């Protein structure tokens, strides 16, 4: 079953063209997906990272998986912001 990923650039200035915002979101999603072998791995890393960041208890092995989400997100963020100059904006990701 394929994970559903929703990416939205948030707190983006209204001066940025909608096309550029969509392109940034698409670059972000493509780069994020590259970091995982499949959607299930992406979904698992996202869930473990979310659980840990909300104070949940996860094992040492799960911590390593959760850390892959942070690394993947950072790489995707860099790709997403390439060619656009925005401050204070961030990518909101929802995985279902």
N, CA, C and O of each residue as an XYZ file, in Angstrom:
384
protein
N       0.844     -1.189      0.000
C       0.000      0.000      0.000
C       0.882      1.243      0.000
O       1.816      1.350      0.794
N       0.586      2.161     -0.876
C       1.417      3.352     -1.010
C       1.025      4.399      0.024
O      -0.155      4.672      0.240
N       2.036      4.976      0.655
C       1.791      6.040      1.627
C       1.366      7.296      0.883
O       1.884      7.594     -0.193
N       0.451      8.009      1.442
C       0.008      9.270      0.864
C       0.814     10.377      1.524
O       0.824     10.510      2.747
N       1.485     11.165      0.700
C       2.315     12.244      1.215
C       1.740     13.563      0.731
O       1.448     13.737     -0.452
N       1.586     14.477      1.655
C       1.130     15.822      1.337
C       2.200     16.801      1.805
O       2.601     16.781      2.969
N       2.657     17.650      0.904
C       3.686     18.633      1.229
C       3.144     20.018      0.913
O       2.652     20.265     -0.188
N       3.237     20.918      1.881
C       2.816     22.299      1.662
C       3.868     23.235      2.219
O       4.344     23.067      3.342
N       4.224     24.226      1.412
C       5.132     25.274      1.858
C       4.312     26.257      2.671
O       3.379     26.871      2.155
N       4.655     26.405      3.933
C       3.901     27.242      4.869
C       4.657     28.538      5.161
O       5.878     28.607      5.029
N       3.904     29.557      5.561
C       4.461     30.872      5.913
C       5.296     31.448      4.779
O       6.308     32.114      4.998
N       4.846     31.175      3.576
C       5.540     31.656      2.388
C       4.978     33.041      2.039
O       3.765     33.245      2.088
N       5.846     33.985      1.690
C       5.335     35.321      1.360
C       4.411     35.285      0.142
O       4.605     34.486     -0.775
N       3.423     36.145      0.147
C       2.460     36.174     -0.957
C       3.097     36.638     -2.260
O       2.506     36.495     -3.330
N       4.294     37.190     -2.172
C       4.962     37.668     -3.377
C       5.511     36.533     -4.243
O       5.843     36.753     -5.408
N       5.607     35.332     -3.692
C       6.110     34.202     -4.477
C       4.985     33.683     -5.376
O       3.849     33.512     -4.935
N       5.320     33.439     -6.625
C       4.320     32.943     -7.570
C       3.886     31.535     -7.179
O       4.685     30.736     -6.690
N       2.618     31.249     -7.401
C       2.068     29.930     -7.057
C       2.825     28.817     -7.770
O       3.037     27.748     -7.197
N       3.231     29.054     -9.005
C       3.977     28.049     -9.764
C       5.300     27.727     -9.080
O       5.690     26.562     -8.999
N       5.997     28.757     -8.587
C       7.271     28.532     -7.904
C       7.070     27.781     -6.589
O       7.900     26.958     -6.203
N       5.981     28.067     -5.916
C       5.679     27.359     -4.674
C       5.411     25.883     -4.960
O       5.922     25.016     -4.250
N       4.615     25.585     -5.994
C       4.334     24.188     -6.359
C       5.607     23.459     -6.769
O       5.791     22.290     -6.429
N       6.487     24.143     -7.499
C       7.742     23.523     -7.909
C       8.611     23.205     -6.693
O       9.239     22.148     -6.632
N       8.646     24.122     -5.729
C       9.426     23.890     -4.507
C       8.871     22.693     -3.746
O       9.634     21.861     -3.255
N       7.552     22.602     -3.647
C       6.923     21.470     -2.960
C       7.223     20.151     -3.684
O       7.474     19.131     -3.042
N       7.195     20.176     -5.010
C       7.485     18.967     -5.790
C       8.945     18.551     -5.618
O       9.233     17.363     -5.477
N       9.879     19.525     -5.629
C      11.297     19.206     -5.409
C      11.488     18.587     -4.031
O      12.209     17.601     -3.879
N      10.838     19.170     -3.032
C      10.925     18.655     -1.669
C      10.453     17.201     -1.627
O      11.152     16.340     -1.094
N       9.277     16.925     -2.183
C       8.729     15.573     -2.127
C       9.615     14.575     -2.872
O       9.853     13.473     -2.378
N      10.105     14.952     -4.057
C      10.986     14.048     -4.806
C      12.229     13.700     -4.006
O      12.620     12.535     -3.931
N      12.851     14.713     -3.407
C      14.077     14.479     -2.635
C      13.786     13.632     -1.398
O      14.574     12.755     -1.045
N      12.675     13.888     -0.752
C      12.294     13.115      0.427
C      12.121     11.644      0.061
O      12.627     10.767      0.762
N      11.420     11.373     -1.013
C      11.183      9.993     -1.446
C      12.483      9.282     -1.805
O      12.595      8.072     -1.609
N      13.466     10.013     -2.329
C      14.757      9.408     -2.694
C      15.479      8.822     -1.483
O      16.291      7.909     -1.627
N      15.193      9.333     -0.316
C      15.896      8.916      0.895
C      15.404      7.589      1.468
O      16.005      7.055      2.400
N      14.327      7.063      0.921
C      13.743      5.833      1.454
C      13.543      4.819      0.332
O      13.244      5.196     -0.801
N      13.708      3.526      0.646
C      13.571      2.509     -0.399
C      12.133      2.354     -0.904
O      11.906      1.925     -2.035
N      11.172      2.707     -0.054
C       9.762      2.601     -0.454
C       8.918      3.467      0.480
O       9.412      4.025      1.459
N       7.645      3.559      0.150
C       6.748      4.412      0.940
C       6.541      3.901      2.356
O       6.356      4.691      3.282
N       6.572      2.576      2.532
C       6.400      2.035      3.884
C       7.557      2.457      4.793
O       7.341      2.775      5.962
N       8.778      2.460      4.262
C       9.939      2.882      5.049
C       9.819      4.367      5.395
O      10.131      4.775      6.514
N       9.370      5.162      4.441
C       9.166      6.593      4.685
C       8.118      6.784      5.780
O       8.314      7.556      6.719
N       7.019      6.078      5.646
C       5.922      6.189      6.609
C       6.371      5.781      8.014
O       6.018      6.433      8.996
N       7.152      4.698      8.106
C       7.634      4.214      9.407
C       8.572      5.237     10.048
O       8.459      5.523     11.240
N       9.501      5.791      9.258
C      10.439      6.780      9.790
C       9.688      8.022     10.270
O       9.994      8.564     11.332
N       8.710      8.468      9.492
C       7.913      9.632      9.876
C       7.185      9.385     11.194
O       7.184     10.234     12.084
N       6.558      8.197     11.306
C       5.803      7.872     12.525
C       6.721      7.814     13.741
O       6.395      8.363     14.794
N       7.866      7.153     13.601
C       8.783      7.049     14.738
C       9.340      8.413     15.128
O       9.462      8.714     16.315
N       9.678      9.239     14.143
C      10.169     10.579     14.438
C       9.088     11.388     15.157
O       9.362     12.064     16.149
N       7.863     11.310     14.649
C       6.744     12.032     15.276
C       6.509     11.559     16.699
O       6.323     12.366     17.610
N       6.520     10.234     16.885
C       6.313      9.679     18.230
C       7.394     10.184     19.190
O       7.094     10.625     20.300
N       8.645     10.115     18.754
C       9.755     10.538     19.610
C       9.686     12.034     19.909
O       9.941     12.453     21.038
N       9.344     12.837     18.907
C       9.317     14.286     19.119
C       8.159     14.712     20.018
O       8.180     15.802     20.589
N       7.155     13.856     20.139
C       6.023     14.149     21.015
C       6.184     13.515     22.391
O       5.235     13.462     23.174
N       7.394     13.034     22.682
C       7.682     12.499     24.007
C       7.436     11.018     24.163
O       7.526     10.494     25.273
N       7.128     10.329     23.081
C       6.913      8.891     23.145
C       8.219      8.150     23.365
O       9.297      8.686     23.108
N       8.120      6.930     23.835
C       9.301      6.104     24.074
C       9.495      5.178     22.881
O       8.585      4.458     22.469
N      10.720      5.219     22.337
C      11.055      4.312     21.243
C      12.392      3.651     21.567
O      13.191      4.184     22.337
N      12.622      2.490     20.973
C      13.846      1.741     21.240
C      15.042      2.382     20.547
O      14.885      3.281     19.720
N      16.237      1.912     20.892
C      17.467      2.413     20.255
C      17.431      2.163     18.749
O      17.821      3.029     17.966
N      16.966      0.985     18.344
C      16.871      0.669     16.913
C      15.882      1.615     16.229
O      16.123      2.080     15.115
N      14.784      1.887     16.900
C      13.789      2.808     16.338
C      14.320      4.238     16.287
O      13.951      5.004     15.396
N      15.192      4.606     17.245
C      15.800      5.939     17.217
C      16.606      6.142     15.939
O      16.598      7.224     15.351
N      17.302      5.088     15.518
C      18.082      5.178     14.278
C      17.172      5.404     13.078
O      17.489      6.193     12.187
N      16.051      4.714     13.061
C      15.091      4.887     11.971
C      14.501      6.293     12.015
O      14.361      6.942     10.978
N      14.159      6.759     13.197
C      13.610      8.113     13.344
C      14.607      9.163     12.873
O      14.224     10.171     12.278
N      15.882      8.925     13.139
C      16.922      9.873     12.710
C      17.005      9.949     11.194
O      17.395     10.983     10.652
N      16.643      8.867     10.495
C      16.671      8.924      9.029
C      15.646      9.923      8.509
O      15.841     10.524      7.453
N      14.549     10.102      9.252
C      13.543     11.090      8.841
C      14.126     12.497      8.907
O      13.966     13.286      7.976
N      14.799     12.804     10.002
C      15.375     14.147     10.146
C      16.386     14.424      9.038
O      16.378     15.503      8.446
N      17.243     13.470      8.758
C      18.246     13.634      7.706
C      17.569     13.822      6.352
O      17.945     14.702      5.577
N      16.575     12.995      6.075
C      15.862     13.077      4.798
C      15.130     14.409      4.674
O      15.130     15.023      3.607
N      14.505     14.857      5.762
C      13.782     16.125      5.741
C      14.745     17.276      5.465
O      14.437     18.161      4.668
N      15.899     17.272      6.110
C      16.883     18.346      5.906
C      17.346     18.400      4.453
O      17.449     19.483      3.875
N      17.623     17.248      3.864
C      18.025     17.207      2.452
C      16.896     17.697      1.551
O      17.130     18.445      0.602
N      15.688     17.277      1.849
C      14.533     17.679      1.050
C      14.276     19.185      1.181
O      13.917     19.845      0.206
N      14.459     19.713      2.376
C      14.271     21.145      2.593
C      15.243     21.946      1.735
O      14.861     22.931      1.104
N      16.506     21.515      1.715
C      17.495     22.202      0.890
C      17.103     22.175     -0.583
O      17.212     23.185     -1.279
N      16.649     21.025     -1.051
C      16.219     20.905     -2.447
C      14.995     21.776     -2.710
O      14.908     22.434     -3.747
N      14.062     21.781     -1.782
C      12.847     22.564     -1.954
C      13.100     24.055     -2.023
O      12.458     24.762     -2.801
N      14.023     24.534     -1.222
C      14.308     25.972     -1.191
C      15.258     26.425     -2.293
O      15.487     27.622     -2.472
N      15.813     25.458     -3.034
C      16.690     25.835     -4.140
C      15.893     26.701     -5.112
O      14.745     26.387     -5.427
N      16.482     27.759     -5.574
C      15.907     28.677     -6.566
C      14.792     29.576     -6.037
O      14.213     30.343     -6.806
N      14.481     29.502     -4.764
C      13.529     30.470     -4.216
C      14.153     31.082     -2.962
O      14.811     30.399     -2.178
N      13.935     32.353     -2.798
C      14.488     33.054     -1.641
C      13.328     33.396     -0.705
O      12.595     34.360     -0.924
N      13.183     32.594      0.326
C      12.136     32.847      1.314
C      12.731     32.689      2.706
O      13.598     31.846      2.934
N      12.261     33.498      3.613
C      12.684     33.388      5.001
C      11.462     33.035      5.835
O      10.340     33.417      5.503
N      11.685     32.313      6.905
C      10.622     31.921      7.829
C       9.675     30.875      7.267
O       8.790     30.417      7.990
N       9.818     30.480      6.022
C       8.938     29.464      5.453
C       9.431     28.081      5.867
O      10.600     27.895      6.204
N       8.523     27.124      5.833
C       8.883     25.744      6.144
C       7.945     24.812      5.383
O       6.865     25.210      4.945
N       8.380     23.570      5.236
C       7.571     22.562      4.561
C       6.817     21.741      5.596
O       7.419     21.143      6.487
N       5.503     21.719      5.470
C       4.664     20.887      6.316
C       4.405     19.578      5.570
O       3.961     19.584      4.422
N       4.685     18.470      6.229
C       4.508     17.157      5.615
C       3.466     16.381      6.393
O       3.500     16.315      7.621
N       2.538     15.796      5.653
C       1.561     14.891      6.260
C       1.697     13.557      5.545
O       1.723     13.492      4.316
N       1.781     12.510      6.324
C       1.923     11.161      5.782
C       0.747     10.335      6.294
O       0.476     10.290      7.494
N       0.065      9.692      5.377
C      -1.089      8.907      5.785
C      -1.018      7.498      5.302
O      -1.923      6.707      5.568
